[in-house]
Amino acid sequence: MKSHQIHPEKLILRCMALQRHGYWMAMCIDLDLTVQADSAAQAKKLLQEQMRSYVFDALTVDREHAGILLRRKAPLQYRLMYHAINLMRSAKRKQTYEAAMPMVPAGA
C-alpha cells in the first residue's frame, strides 16, 4: 500500500518582489497571485495573507476544484523572470523568496 506523504519541497511556494514605479509588487508564481504595496515588507506580508486565504478557500469552500486551484501557475513570462532574478540575486530592487504553503487544520 502506497503512503500518502507530503514531501517538504512540495510545501514551498516560489515568490518574488519587484519595485515598479514607486510601489512594490509581490507575486507567488506557483499560485498566480499578485499584490502591490508601498514597501517590499508590506507586499510580502499582504501576499502571505492572500496565499493563506487562497489555500484555505481551495481546501474548504472550493474543495472539489482544489487540484486545479493549487496547481495554477503564473504566466510563463513571470516564471522565467523569477528564475532570471534568482540567477542574478545581486540585482537591486528585485527579490525572490520562498514561502511555506499555508496549512489548513484537518477537518477545516
HUFEN-V504363 format. One record per run of one state. SS is the DSSP state (H for helix, E for strand, C for the rest). FROM is the first residue (numbers start at 0). LEN is the number of residues. If there is no record, write none. Layout:
<<SS & FROM & LEN> <SS & FROM & LEN>>
This chain:
<<C & 0 & 7> <H & 7 & 4> <E & 11 & 9> <C & 20 & 2> <E & 22 & 6> <C & 28 & 4> <E & 32 & 5> <C & 37 & 2> <H & 39 & 20> <C & 59 & 3> <H & 62 & 7> <C & 69 & 6> <H & 75 & 12> <C & 87 & 6> <E & 93 & 7> <C & 100 & 8>>
